[in-house]
Amino acid sequence: MLEEMRKMIAEQLNCEESEITADTSFKDDLGADSLDLFELVMALEDEYNIEIPAEELTELATVGDVIEYLKGRGIEA
């Protein structure tokens, strides 16, 4: 799942896939702002056919957090 995430995140946040690990912070390491994160969440929702409630977004600070969130909703890649 990390490989899939790396591609999507690199596209959405205009960064190199090689920069992205499970411990990568969207804000601290990739410099994502709230609009970047909103667009990333929209891409995730489209890709995995889920809805991520706004109140749960604060829990998703790293790439690993997103992967665990998706796995917790039964999504495996």
All heavy atoms as a GROMACS GRO file, in nm:
protein
  602
    1MET      N    1   0.082  -0.120   0.000
    1MET     CA    2   0.000   0.000   0.000
    1MET      C    3   0.087   0.126   0.000
    1MET      O    4   0.047   0.227  -0.056
    1MET     CB    5  -0.094  -0.002   0.120
    1MET     CG    6  -0.186   0.118   0.123
    1MET     SD    7  -0.313   0.111   0.250
    1MET     CE    8  -0.447   0.046   0.156
    2LEU      N    9   0.204   0.119   0.060
    2LEU     CA   10   0.292   0.236   0.065
    2LEU      C   11   0.330   0.283  -0.075
    2LEU      O   12   0.330   0.403  -0.102
    2LEU     CB   13   0.418   0.207   0.148
    2LEU     CG   14   0.518   0.322   0.160
    2LEU    CD1   15   0.453   0.446   0.221
    2LEU    CD2   16   0.638   0.280   0.242
    3GLU      N   17   0.357   0.189  -0.165
    3GLU     CA   18   0.395   0.227  -0.301
    3GLU      C   19   0.283   0.305  -0.371
    3GLU      O   20   0.308   0.406  -0.435
    3GLU     CB   21   0.432   0.104  -0.384
    3GLU     CG   22   0.570   0.051  -0.355
    3GLU     CD   23   0.678   0.156  -0.374
    3GLU    OE1   24   0.680   0.224  -0.479
    3GLU    OE2   25   0.760   0.173  -0.282
    4GLU      N   26   0.159   0.257  -0.355
    4GLU     CA   27   0.044   0.327  -0.412
    4GLU      C   28   0.032   0.467  -0.354
    4GLU      O   29   0.008   0.564  -0.426
    4GLU     CB   30  -0.084   0.250  -0.378
    4GLU     CG   31  -0.148   0.182  -0.495
    4GLU     CD   32  -0.274   0.111  -0.451
    4GLU    OE1   33  -0.366   0.176  -0.402
    4GLU    OE2   34  -0.277  -0.012  -0.467
    5MET      N   35   0.047   0.475  -0.223
    5MET     CA   36   0.037   0.604  -0.154
    5MET      C   37   0.146   0.700  -0.202
    5MET      O   38   0.120   0.818  -0.223
    5MET     CB   39   0.054   0.586  -0.003
    5MET     CG   40  -0.059   0.518   0.066
    5MET     SD   41  -0.176   0.639   0.126
    5MET     CE   42  -0.305   0.621   0.011
    6ARG      N   43   0.266   0.648  -0.216
    6ARG     CA   44   0.379   0.733  -0.260
    6ARG      C   45   0.347   0.799  -0.393
    6ARG      O   46   0.371   0.919  -0.410
    6ARG     CB   47   0.505   0.650  -0.274
    6ARG     CG   48   0.564   0.606  -0.143
    6ARG     CD   49   0.673   0.508  -0.167
    6ARG     NE   50   0.798   0.578  -0.147
    6ARG     CZ   51   0.915   0.518  -0.145
    6ARG    NH1   52   0.923   0.388  -0.168
    6ARG    NH2   53   1.024   0.586  -0.124
    7LYS      N   54   0.295   0.722  -0.488
    7LYS     CA   55   0.263   0.778  -0.620
    7LYS      C   56   0.157   0.886  -0.609
    7LYS      O   57   0.170   0.994  -0.667
    7LYS     CB   58   0.217   0.667  -0.714
    7LYS     CG   59   0.329   0.576  -0.755
    7LYS     CD   60   0.281   0.465  -0.844
    7LYS     CE   61   0.398   0.371  -0.873
    7LYS     NZ   62   0.360   0.253  -0.943
    8MET      N   63   0.051   0.855  -0.536
    8MET     CA   64  -0.059   0.951  -0.524
    8MET      C   65  -0.013   1.079  -0.453
    8MET      O   66  -0.043   1.190  -0.496
    8MET     CB   67  -0.175   0.888  -0.447
    8MET     CG   68  -0.295   0.980  -0.435
    8MET     SD   69  -0.431   0.908  -0.342
    8MET     CE   70  -0.471   0.769  -0.444
    9ILE      N   71   0.060   1.062  -0.345
    9ILE     CA   72   0.107   1.178  -0.268
    9ILE      C   73   0.205   1.262  -0.350
    9ILE      O   74   0.196   1.385  -0.352
    9ILE     CB   75   0.169   1.132  -0.135
    9ILE    CG1   76   0.061   1.073  -0.045
    9ILE    CG2   77   0.241   1.248  -0.065
    9ILE    CD1   78   0.113   0.994   0.072
   10ALA      N   79   0.296   1.196  -0.420
   10ALA     CA   80   0.392   1.268  -0.503
   10ALA      C   81   0.321   1.351  -0.610
   10ALA      O   82   0.357   1.466  -0.635
   10ALA     CB   83   0.490   1.170  -0.566
   11GLU      N   84   0.217   1.294  -0.670
   11GLU     CA   85   0.139   1.367  -0.771
   11GLU      C   86   0.065   1.485  -0.708
   11GLU      O   87   0.068   1.596  -0.760
   11GLU     CB   88   0.037   1.275  -0.837
   11GLU     CG   89   0.094   1.186  -0.942
   11GLU     CD   90  -0.014   1.098  -1.006
   11GLU    OE1   91  -0.134   1.132  -0.996
   11GLU    OE2   92   0.022   0.995  -1.064
   12GLN      N   93  -0.003   1.459  -0.598
   12GLN     CA   94  -0.086   1.562  -0.536
   12GLN      C   95  -0.005   1.675  -0.474
   12GLN      O   96  -0.045   1.791  -0.480
   12GLN     CB   97  -0.176   1.500  -0.427
   12GLN     CG   98  -0.283   1.409  -0.480
   12GLN     CD   99  -0.388   1.483  -0.561
   12GLN    OE1  100  -0.430   1.592  -0.527
   12GLN    NE2  101  -0.428   1.424  -0.671
   13LEU      N  102   0.109   1.641  -0.414
   13LEU     CA  103   0.187   1.742  -0.342
   13LEU      C  104   0.312   1.785  -0.418
   13LEU      O  105   0.394   1.860  -0.366
   13LEU     CB  106   0.226   1.689  -0.203
   13LEU     CG  107   0.108   1.652  -0.113
   13LEU    CD1  108   0.157   1.604   0.023
   13LEU    CD2  109   0.011   1.768  -0.096
   14ASN      N  110   0.325   1.737  -0.542
   14ASN     CA  111   0.435   1.777  -0.628
   14ASN      C  112   0.571   1.758  -0.560
   14ASN      O  113   0.648   1.853  -0.545
   14ASN     CB  114   0.416   1.923  -0.674
   14ASN     CG  115   0.500   1.954  -0.795
   14ASN    OD1  116   0.535   1.865  -0.872
   14ASN    ND2  117   0.534   2.080  -0.812
   15CYS      N  118   0.596   1.636  -0.515
   15CYS     CA  119   0.723   1.604  -0.452
   15CYS      C  120   0.775   1.473  -0.510
   15CYS      O  121   0.708   1.409  -0.590
   15CYS     CB  122   0.708   1.595  -0.300
   15CYS     SG  123   0.594   1.467  -0.247
   16GLU      N  124   0.895   1.435  -0.470
   16GLU     CA  125   0.955   1.311  -0.519
   16GLU      C  126   0.905   1.192  -0.438
   16GLU      O  127   0.898   1.199  -0.315
   16GLU     CB  128   1.108   1.320  -0.508
   16GLU     CG  129   1.169   1.425  -0.596
   16GLU     CD  130   1.150   1.396  -0.744
   16GLU    OE1  131   1.159   1.278  -0.784
   16GLU    OE2  132   1.123   1.492  -0.818
   17GLU      N  133   0.874   1.083  -0.507
   17GLU     CA  134   0.831   0.961  -0.438
   17GLU      C  135   0.936   0.914  -0.339
   17GLU      O  136   0.904   0.862  -0.232
   17GLU     CB  137   0.804   0.849  -0.539
   17GLU     CG  138   0.673   0.862  -0.611
   17GLU     CD  139   0.645   0.743  -0.701
   17GLU    OE1  140   0.661   0.628  -0.656
   17GLU    OE2  141   0.608   0.767  -0.818
   18SER      N  142   1.063   0.934  -0.372
   18SER     CA  143   1.172   0.887  -0.286
   18SER      C  144   1.174   0.958  -0.150
   18SER      O  145   1.233   0.908  -0.055
   18SER     CB  146   1.306   0.905  -0.356
   18SER     OG  147   1.329   1.041  -0.387
   19GLU      N  148   1.109   1.074  -0.140
   19GLU     CA  149   1.102   1.149  -0.013
   19GLU      C  150   1.000   1.089   0.083
   19GLU      O  151   0.998   1.123   0.200
   19GLU     CB  152   1.057   1.293  -0.039
   19GLU     CG  153   1.150   1.380  -0.116
   19GLU     CD  154   1.090   1.518  -0.136
   19GLU    OE1  155   1.060   1.585  -0.035
   19GLU    OE2  156   1.072   1.558  -0.253
   20ILE      N  157   0.913   1.002   0.033
   20ILE     CA  158   0.796   0.959   0.110
   20ILE      C  159   0.818   0.822   0.174
   20ILE      O  160   0.846   0.725   0.105
   20ILE     CB  161   0.672   0.956   0.019
   20ILE    CG1  162   0.650   1.095  -0.042
   20ILE    CG2  163   0.549   0.910   0.096
   20ILE    CD1  164   0.551   1.098  -0.155
   21THR      N  165   0.804   0.820   0.306
   21THR     CA  166   0.807   0.694   0.382
   21THR      C  167   0.682   0.692   0.469
   21THR      O  168   0.607   0.791   0.474
   21THR     CB  169   0.931   0.684   0.473
   21THR    OG1  170   0.919   0.781   0.578
   21THR    CG2  171   1.060   0.707   0.396
   22ALA      N  172   0.663   0.585   0.542
   22ALA     CA  173   0.546   0.577   0.631
   22ALA      C  174   0.554   0.684   0.741
   22ALA      O  175   0.451   0.729   0.792
   22ALA     CB  176   0.537   0.438   0.693
   23ASP      N  177   0.674   0.726   0.777
   23ASP     CA  178   0.692   0.826   0.883
   23ASP      C  179   0.687   0.970   0.833
   23ASP      O  180   0.697   1.064   0.912
   23ASP     CB  181   0.825   0.803   0.954
   23ASP     CG  182   0.828   0.670   1.027
   23ASP    OD1  183   0.722   0.627   1.077
   23ASP    OD2  184   0.935   0.608   1.033
   24THR      N  185   0.672   0.989   0.703
   24THR     CA  186   0.672   1.123   0.646
   24THR      C  187   0.549   1.202   0.693
   24THR      O  188   0.436   1.156   0.679
   24THR     CB  189   0.673   1.116   0.491
   24THR    OG1  190   0.790   1.046   0.449
   24THR    CG2  191   0.672   1.254   0.430
   25SER      N  192   0.576   1.321   0.746
   25SER     CA  193   0.469   1.411   0.788
   25SER      C  194   0.429   1.499   0.670
   25SER      O  195   0.515   1.556   0.603
   25SER     CB  196   0.518   1.500   0.903
   25SER     OG  197   0.430   1.609   0.922
   26PHE      N  198   0.298   1.509   0.646
   26PHE     CA  199   0.252   1.590   0.535
   26PHE      C  200   0.293   1.736   0.551
   26PHE      O  201   0.340   1.798   0.457
   26PHE     CB  202   0.099   1.580   0.520
   26PHE     CG  203   0.054   1.443   0.482
   26PHE    CD1  204  -0.013   1.363   0.573
   26PHE    CD2  205   0.079   1.391   0.357
   26PHE    CE1  206  -0.056   1.236   0.539
   26PHE    CE2  207   0.038   1.264   0.322
   26PHE     CZ  208  -0.030   1.185   0.413
   27LYS      N  209   0.275   1.791   0.669
   27LYS     CA  210   0.305   1.932   0.692
   27LYS      C  211   0.454   1.956   0.715
   27LYS      O  212   0.514   2.041   0.650
   27LYS     CB  213   0.223   1.985   0.810
   27LYS     CG  214   0.076   1.996   0.780
   27LYS     CD  215  -0.001   2.055   0.894
   27LYS     CE  216  -0.149   2.062   0.860
   27LYS     NZ  217  -0.229   2.116   0.968
   28ASP      N  218   0.514   1.882   0.807
   28ASP     CA  219   0.652   1.908   0.844
   28ASP      C  220   0.753   1.868   0.738
   28ASP      O  221   0.848   1.941   0.710
   28ASP     CB  222   0.687   1.837   0.976
   28ASP     CG  223   0.603   1.888   1.093
   28ASP    OD1  224   0.554   2.002   1.086
   28ASP    OD2  225   0.587   1.813   1.190
   29ASP      N  226   0.734   1.752   0.678
   29ASP     CA  227   0.832   1.702   0.582
   29ASP      C  228   0.803   1.743   0.437
   29ASP      O  229   0.895   1.765   0.359
   29ASP     CB  230   0.841   1.548   0.590
   29ASP     CG  231   0.889   1.500   0.725
   29ASP    OD1  232   0.974   1.568   0.786
   29ASP    OD2  233   0.841   1.396   0.771
   30LEU      N  234   0.676   1.751   0.403
   30LEU     CA  235   0.639   1.780   0.264
   30LEU      C  236   0.587   1.922   0.245
   30LEU      O  237   0.560   1.964   0.132
   30LEU     CB  238   0.536   1.679   0.214
   30LEU     CG  239   0.581   1.533   0.217
   30LEU    CD1  240   0.468   1.441   0.172
   30LEU    CD2  241   0.705   1.511   0.131
   31GLY      N  242   0.570   1.996   0.353
   31GLY     CA  243   0.527   2.135   0.343
   31GLY      C  244   0.384   2.153   0.293
   31GLY      O  245   0.351   2.257   0.236
   32ALA      N  246   0.300   2.054   0.316
   32ALA     CA  247   0.161   2.062   0.269
   32ALA      C  248   0.081   2.161   0.353
   32ALA      O  249   0.094   2.163   0.475
   32ALA     CB  250   0.096   1.924   0.275
   33ASP      N  251   0.002   2.242   0.286
   33ASP     CA  252  -0.088   2.332   0.358
   33ASP      C  253  -0.229   2.271   0.359
   33ASP      O  254  -0.250   2.162   0.307
   33ASP     CB  255  -0.087   2.473   0.298
   33ASP     CG  256  -0.135   2.478   0.153
   33ASP    OD1  257  -0.204   2.384   0.108
   33ASP    OD2  258  -0.103   2.576   0.084
   34SER      N  259  -0.324   2.343   0.415
   34SER     CA  260  -0.458   2.286   0.430
   34SER      C  261  -0.524   2.258   0.295
   34SER      O  262  -0.595   2.158   0.280
   34SER     CB  263  -0.547   2.376   0.515
   34SER     OG  264  -0.553   2.506   0.459
   35LEU      N  265  -0.498   2.340   0.195
   35LEU     CA  266  -0.554   2.315   0.062
   35LEU      C  267  -0.493   2.189   0.001
   35LEU      O  268  -0.564   2.106  -0.058
   35LEU     CB  269  -0.532   2.435  -0.030
   35LEU     CG  270  -0.587   2.420  -0.172
   35LEU    CD1  271  -0.736   2.392  -0.171
   35LEU    CD2  272  -0.555   2.542  -0.255
   36ASP      N  273  -0.361   2.173   0.016
   36ASP     CA  274  -0.294   2.051  -0.034
   36ASP      C  275  -0.356   1.927   0.030
   36ASP      O  276  -0.383   1.828  -0.038
   36ASP     CB  277  -0.144   2.053   0.000
   36ASP     CG  278  -0.068   2.160  -0.074
   36ASP    OD1  279  -0.106   2.195  -0.188
   36ASP    OD2  280   0.031   2.211  -0.017
   37LEU      N  281  -0.376   1.934   0.160
   37LEU     CA  282  -0.431   1.819   0.232
   37LEU      C  283  -0.575   1.791   0.191
   37LEU      O  284  -0.614   1.675   0.177
   37LEU     CB  285  -0.421   1.840   0.383
   37LEU     CG  286  -0.277   1.847   0.436
   37LEU    CD1  287  -0.276   1.881   0.584
   37LEU    CD2  288  -0.203   1.718   0.411
   38PHE      N  289  -0.652   1.895   0.169
   38PHE     CA  290  -0.789   1.879   0.123
   38PHE      C  291  -0.792   1.807  -0.012
   38PHE      O  292  -0.870   1.715  -0.033
   38PHE     CB  293  -0.858   2.016   0.113
   38PHE     CG  294  -0.998   2.010   0.061
   38PHE    CD1  295  -1.102   1.966   0.143
   38PHE    CD2  296  -1.027   2.048  -0.068
   38PHE    CE1  297  -1.232   1.959   0.095
   38PHE    CE2  298  -1.157   2.042  -0.118
   38PHE     CZ  299  -1.259   1.997  -0.035
   39GLU      N  300  -0.705   1.851  -0.104
   39GLU     CA  301  -0.700   1.789  -0.236
   39GLU      C  302  -0.653   1.643  -0.226
   39GLU      O  303  -0.704   1.557  -0.298
   39GLU     CB  304  -0.608   1.869  -0.328
   39GLU     CG  305  -0.670   2.002  -0.366
   39GLU     CD  306  -0.576   2.091  -0.446
   39GLU    OE1  307  -0.456   2.060  -0.457
   39GLU    OE2  308  -0.624   2.194  -0.496
   40LEU      N  309  -0.559   1.616  -0.136
   40LEU     CA  310  -0.512   1.480  -0.117
   40LEU      C  311  -0.624   1.391  -0.063
   40LEU      O  312  -0.644   1.279  -0.110
   40LEU     CB  313  -0.392   1.478  -0.023
   40LEU     CG  314  -0.336   1.340   0.010
   40LEU    CD1  315  -0.290   1.267  -0.116
   40LEU    CD2  316  -0.223   1.351   0.110
   41VAL      N  317  -0.700   1.442   0.032
   41VAL     CA  318  -0.812   1.366   0.088
   41VAL      C  319  -0.916   1.338  -0.020
   41VAL      O  320  -0.968   1.227  -0.031
   41VAL     CB  321  -0.875   1.439   0.209
   41VAL    CG1  322  -1.009   1.380   0.246
   41VAL    CG2  323  -0.779   1.434   0.327
   42MET      N  324  -0.943   1.436  -0.105
   42MET     CA  325  -1.038   1.414  -0.214
   42MET      C  326  -0.988   1.304  -0.308
   42MET      O  327  -1.065   1.219  -0.351
   42MET     CB  328  -1.061   1.544  -0.292
   42MET     CG  329  -1.149   1.642  -0.217
   42MET     SD  330  -1.180   1.799  -0.303
   42MET     CE  331  -1.200   1.755  -0.471
   43ALA      N  332  -0.858   1.303  -0.336
   43ALA     CA  333  -0.801   1.200  -0.422
   43ALA      C  334  -0.812   1.062  -0.356
   43ALA      O  335  -0.843   0.963  -0.422
   43ALA     CB  336  -0.656   1.233  -0.455
   44LEU      N  337  -0.786   1.057  -0.226
   44LEU     CA  338  -0.798   0.931  -0.152
   44LEU      C  339  -0.942   0.880  -0.154
   44LEU      O  340  -0.967   0.762  -0.173
   44LEU     CB  341  -0.752   0.948  -0.007
   44LEU     CG  342  -0.603   0.965   0.016
   44LEU    CD1  343  -0.576   1.012   0.158
   44LEU    CD2  344  -0.529   0.835  -0.012
   45GLU      N  345  -1.036   0.972  -0.132
   45GLU     CA  346  -1.176   0.934  -0.133
   45GLU      C  347  -1.217   0.878  -0.269
   45GLU      O  348  -1.288   0.778  -0.277
   45GLU     CB  349  -1.264   1.054  -0.095
   45GLU     CG  350  -1.251   1.092   0.051
   45GLU     CD  351  -1.332   1.215   0.089
   45GLU    OE1  352  -1.360   1.300   0.001
   45GLU    OE2  353  -1.366   1.226   0.207
   46ASP      N  354  -1.170   0.942  -0.377
   46ASP     CA  355  -1.202   0.895  -0.511
   46ASP      C  356  -1.137   0.759  -0.539
   46ASP      O  357  -1.200   0.668  -0.591
   46ASP     CB  358  -1.155   0.995  -0.617
   46ASP     CG  359  -1.239   1.120  -0.622
   46ASP    OD1  360  -1.350   1.120  -0.563
   46ASP    OD2  361  -1.195   1.219  -0.682
   47GLU      N  362  -1.010   0.748  -0.503
   47GLU     CA  363  -0.934   0.626  -0.531
   47GLU      C  364  -0.990   0.504  -0.458
   47GLU      O  365  -1.000   0.396  -0.514
   47GLU     CB  366  -0.788   0.648  -0.491
   47GLU     CG  367  -0.700   0.526  -0.508
   47GLU     CD  368  -0.667   0.494  -0.654
   47GLU    OE1  369  -0.679   0.583  -0.740
   47GLU    OE2  370  -0.630   0.378  -0.679
   48TYR      N  371  -1.028   0.523  -0.332
   48TYR     CA  372  -1.069   0.410  -0.249
   48TYR      C  373  -1.220   0.405  -0.223
   48TYR      O  374  -1.267   0.321  -0.147
   48TYR     CB  375  -0.992   0.410  -0.117
   48TYR     CG  376  -0.844   0.391  -0.141
   48TYR    CD1  377  -0.756   0.498  -0.129
   48TYR    CD2  378  -0.793   0.268  -0.179
   48TYR    CE1  379  -0.620   0.482  -0.152
   48TYR    CE2  380  -0.658   0.251  -0.203
   48TYR     CZ  381  -0.572   0.358  -0.190
   48TYR     OH  382  -0.438   0.341  -0.214
   49ASN      N  383  -1.294   0.496  -0.287
   49ASN     CA  384  -1.440   0.498  -0.276
   49ASN      C  385  -1.487   0.499  -0.129
   49ASN      O  386  -1.568   0.417  -0.088
   49ASN     CB  387  -1.500   0.379  -0.352
   49ASN     CG  388  -1.647   0.398  -0.379
   49ASN    OD1  389  -1.693   0.511  -0.390
   49ASN    ND2  390  -1.721   0.290  -0.387
   50ILE      N  391  -1.429   0.593  -0.054
   50ILE     CA  392  -1.466   0.610   0.086
   50ILE      C  393  -1.492   0.758   0.111
   50ILE      O  394  -1.464   0.842   0.027
   50ILE     CB  395  -1.354   0.563   0.183
   50ILE    CG1  396  -1.226   0.644   0.160
   50ILE    CG2  397  -1.330   0.415   0.171
   50ILE    CD1  398  -1.122   0.626   0.268
   51GLU      N  399  -1.545   0.786   0.229
   51GLU     CA  400  -1.561   0.924   0.273
   51GLU      C  401  -1.485   0.940   0.403
   51GLU      O  402  -1.503   0.861   0.496
   51GLU     CB  403  -1.708   0.958   0.293
   51GLU     CG  404  -1.730   1.104   0.321
   51GLU     CD  405  -1.878   1.141   0.322
   51GLU    OE1  406  -1.952   1.091   0.236
   51GLU    OE2  407  -1.916   1.219   0.410
   52ILE      N  408  -1.398   1.040   0.409
   52ILE     CA  409  -1.320   1.065   0.529
   52ILE      C  410  -1.379   1.189   0.596
   52ILE      O  411  -1.368   1.300   0.544
   52ILE     CB  412  -1.171   1.088   0.496
   52ILE    CG1  413  -1.115   0.966   0.421
   52ILE    CG2  414  -1.092   1.116   0.623
   52ILE    CD1  415  -0.974   0.982   0.368
   53PRO      N  416  -1.445   1.171   0.712
   53PRO     CA  417  -1.506   1.285   0.781
   53PRO      C  418  -1.401   1.389   0.821
   53PRO      O  419  -1.289   1.354   0.862
   53PRO     CB  420  -1.570   1.222   0.904
   53PRO     CG  421  -1.583   1.077   0.872
   53PRO     CD  422  -1.468   1.045   0.780
   54ALA      N  423  -1.437   1.516   0.810
   54ALA     CA  424  -1.344   1.624   0.840
   54ALA      C  425  -1.286   1.614   0.980
   54ALA      O  426  -1.167   1.644   1.002
   54ALA     CB  427  -1.414   1.759   0.822
   55GLU      N  428  -1.366   1.569   1.077
   55GLU     CA  429  -1.316   1.561   1.215
   55GLU      C  430  -1.208   1.455   1.233
   55GLU      O  431  -1.135   1.457   1.331
   55GLU     CB  432  -1.430   1.541   1.315
   55GLU     CG  433  -1.514   1.417   1.294
   55GLU     CD  434  -1.632   1.437   1.199
   55GLU    OE1  435  -1.643   1.543   1.136
   55GLU    OE2  436  -1.711   1.344   1.188
   56GLU      N  437  -1.197   1.364   1.138
   56GLU     CA  438  -1.094   1.260   1.148
   56GLU      C  439  -0.964   1.300   1.080
   56GLU      O  440  -0.862   1.235   1.096
   56GLU     CB  441  -1.146   1.128   1.090
   56GLU     CG  442  -1.259   1.071   1.173
   56GLU     CD  443  -1.313   0.940   1.119
   56GLU    OE1  444  -1.250   0.880   1.029
   56GLU    OE2  445  -1.418   0.897   1.170
   57LEU      N  446  -0.965   1.409   1.006
   57LEU     CA  447  -0.847   1.452   0.932
   57LEU      C  448  -0.730   1.489   1.023
   57LEU      O  449  -0.615   1.469   0.987
   57LEU     CB  450  -0.879   1.569   0.840
   57LEU     CG  451  -0.976   1.540   0.727
   57LEU    CD1  452  -1.001   1.666   0.646
   57LEU    CD2  453  -0.924   1.429   0.638
   58THR      N  454  -0.759   1.541   1.141
   58THR     CA  455  -0.652   1.582   1.231
   58THR      C  456  -0.568   1.464   1.278
   58THR      O  457  -0.454   1.481   1.319
   58THR     CB  458  -0.707   1.657   1.353
   58THR    OG1  459  -0.802   1.573   1.419
   58THR    CG2  460  -0.773   1.788   1.312
   59GLU      N  461  -0.625   1.344   1.270
   59GLU     CA  462  -0.552   1.223   1.311
   59GLU      C  463  -0.455   1.176   1.203
   59GLU      O  464  -0.371   1.090   1.229
   59GLU     CB  465  -0.651   1.110   1.340
   59GLU     CG  466  -0.751   1.142   1.448
   59GLU     CD  467  -0.863   1.038   1.454
   59GLU    OE1  468  -0.846   0.927   1.401
   59GLU    OE2  469  -0.968   1.070   1.512
   60LEU      N  470  -0.466   1.229   1.083
   60LEU     CA  471  -0.389   1.181   0.970
   60LEU      C  472  -0.271   1.275   0.942
   60LEU      O  473  -0.271   1.350   0.845
   60LEU     CB  474  -0.479   1.168   0.847
   60LEU     CG  475  -0.606   1.084   0.866
   60LEU    CD1  476  -0.689   1.083   0.740
   60LEU    CD2  477  -0.572   0.943   0.911
   61ALA      N  478  -0.169   1.268   1.024
   61ALA     CA  479  -0.055   1.358   1.013
   61ALA      C  480   0.057   1.301   0.926
   61ALA      O  481   0.134   1.376   0.866
   61ALA     CB  482   0.000   1.392   1.150
   62THR      N  483   0.069   1.168   0.920
   62THR     CA  484   0.176   1.105   0.844
   62THR      C  485   0.118   1.010   0.739
   62THR      O  486   0.001   0.972   0.746
   62THR     CB  487   0.272   1.025   0.934
   62THR    OG1  488   0.202   0.912   0.987
   62THR    CG2  489   0.328   1.111   1.048
   63VAL      N  490   0.204   0.968   0.650
   63VAL     CA  491   0.164   0.871   0.548
   63VAL      C  492   0.119   0.741   0.615
   63VAL      O  493   0.018   0.682   0.578
   63VAL     CB  494   0.280   0.846   0.449
   63VAL    CG1  495   0.244   0.737   0.350
   63VAL    CG2  496   0.317   0.975   0.376
   64GLY      N  497   0.192   0.700   0.718
   64GLY     CA  498   0.156   0.580   0.792
   64GLY      C  499   0.019   0.590   0.856
   64GLY      O  500  -0.056   0.492   0.861
   65ASP      N  501  -0.015   0.710   0.906
   65ASP     CA  502  -0.148   0.732   0.965
   65ASP      C  503  -0.257   0.706   0.861
   65ASP      O  504  -0.360   0.645   0.892
   65ASP     CB  505  -0.162   0.875   1.017
   65ASP     CG  506  -0.076   0.906   1.137
   65ASP    OD1  507  -0.028   0.812   1.204
   65ASP    OD2  508  -0.054   1.027   1.162
   66VAL      N  509  -0.235   0.752   0.739
   66VAL     CA  510  -0.334   0.732   0.632
   66VAL      C  511  -0.346   0.584   0.599
   66VAL      O  512  -0.456   0.532   0.584
   66VAL     CB  513  -0.298   0.815   0.507
   66VAL    CG1  514  -0.390   0.780   0.390
   66VAL    CG2  515  -0.306   0.964   0.537
   67ILE      N  516  -0.234   0.517   0.590
   67ILE     CA  517  -0.236   0.373   0.558
   67ILE      C  518  -0.311   0.297   0.666
   67ILE      O  519  -0.397   0.213   0.636
   67ILE     CB  520  -0.092   0.319   0.540
   67ILE    CG1  521  -0.032   0.379   0.413
   67ILE    CG2  522  -0.092   0.166   0.534
   67ILE    CD1  523   0.116   0.350   0.394
   68GLU      N  524  -0.283   0.327   0.792
   68GLU     CA  525  -0.353   0.259   0.902
   68GLU      C  526  -0.502   0.293   0.902
   68GLU      O  527  -0.585   0.208   0.930
   68GLU     CB  528  -0.289   0.294   1.037
   68GLU     CG  529  -0.152   0.233   1.057
   68GLU     CD  530  -0.152   0.081   1.039
   68GLU    OE1  531  -0.238   0.013   1.099
   68GLU    OE2  532  -0.068   0.032   0.962
   69TYR      N  533  -0.535   0.418   0.871
   69TYR     CA  534  -0.674   0.460   0.863
   69TYR      C  535  -0.747   0.378   0.758
   69TYR      O  536  -0.857   0.326   0.782
   69TYR     CB  537  -0.682   0.609   0.830
   69TYR     CG  538  -0.822   0.662   0.818
   69TYR    CD1  539  -0.890   0.708   0.931
   69TYR    CD2  540  -0.888   0.666   0.697
   69TYR    CE1  541  -1.021   0.755   0.921
   69TYR    CE2  542  -1.018   0.712   0.686
   69TYR     CZ  543  -1.084   0.757   0.798
   69TYR     OH  544  -1.212   0.803   0.788
   70LEU      N  545  -0.686   0.365   0.640
   70LEU     CA  546  -0.749   0.288   0.533
   70LEU      C  547  -0.762   0.141   0.569
   70LEU      O  548  -0.865   0.080   0.545
   70LEU     CB  549  -0.669   0.304   0.403
   70LEU     CG  550  -0.668   0.446   0.342
   70LEU    CD1  551  -0.573   0.453   0.224
   70LEU    CD2  552  -0.807   0.490   0.302
   71LYS      N  553  -0.657   0.085   0.627
   71LYS     CA  554  -0.663  -0.055   0.669
   71LYS      C  555  -0.773  -0.076   0.771
   71LYS      O  556  -0.842  -0.179   0.771
   71LYS     CB  557  -0.529  -0.100   0.728
   71LYS     CG  558  -0.422  -0.122   0.624
   71LYS     CD  559  -0.293  -0.169   0.687
   71LYS     CE  560  -0.187  -0.193   0.582
   71LYS     NZ  561  -0.059  -0.235   0.644
   72GLY      N  562  -0.793   0.021   0.861
   72GLY     CA  563  -0.898   0.014   0.961
   72GLY      C  564  -1.038   0.016   0.901
   72GLY      O  565  -1.135  -0.022   0.966
   73ARG      N  566  -1.047   0.061   0.778
   73ARG     CA  567  -1.174   0.063   0.706
   73ARG      C  568  -1.184  -0.052   0.607
   73ARG      O  569  -1.267  -0.051   0.516
   73ARG     CB  570  -1.193   0.194   0.633
   73ARG     CG  571  -1.250   0.297   0.724
   73ARG     CD  572  -1.223   0.404   0.771
   73ARG     NE  573  -1.258   0.476   0.885
   73ARG     CZ  574  -1.188   0.478   0.996
   73ARG    NH1  575  -1.084   0.404   1.013
   73ARG    NH2  576  -1.222   0.558   1.094
   74GLY      N  577  -1.094  -0.149   0.621
   74GLY     CA  578  -1.100  -0.268   0.538
   74GLY      C  579  -1.040  -0.254   0.400
   74GLY      O  580  -1.064  -0.336   0.312
   75ILE      N  581  -0.961  -0.149   0.380
   75ILE     CA  582  -0.900  -0.127   0.250
   75ILE      C  583  -0.756  -0.176   0.254
   75ILE      O  584  -0.676  -0.127   0.331
   75ILE     CB  585  -0.905   0.022   0.210
   75ILE    CG1  586  -1.051   0.066   0.200
   75ILE    CG2  587  -0.828   0.047   0.082
   75ILE    CD1  588  -1.071   0.213   0.188
   76GLU      N  589  -0.728  -0.273   0.170
   76GLU     CA  590  -0.593  -0.326   0.157
   76GLU      C  591  -0.553  -0.313   0.011
   76GLU      O  592  -0.634  -0.328  -0.078
   76GLU     CB  593  -0.588  -0.474   0.197
   76GLU     CG  594  -0.621  -0.500   0.342
   76GLU     CD  595  -0.509  -0.464   0.438
   76GLU    OE1  596  -0.393  -0.458   0.394
   76GLU    OE2  597  -0.538  -0.444   0.557
   77ALA      N  598  -0.428  -0.286  -0.011
   77ALA     CA  599  -0.382  -0.274  -0.151
   77ALA      C  600  -0.266  -0.367  -0.174
   77ALA      O  601  -0.201  -0.412  -0.084
   77ALA     CB  602  -0.342  -0.131  -0.182
   0.00000   0.00000   0.00000
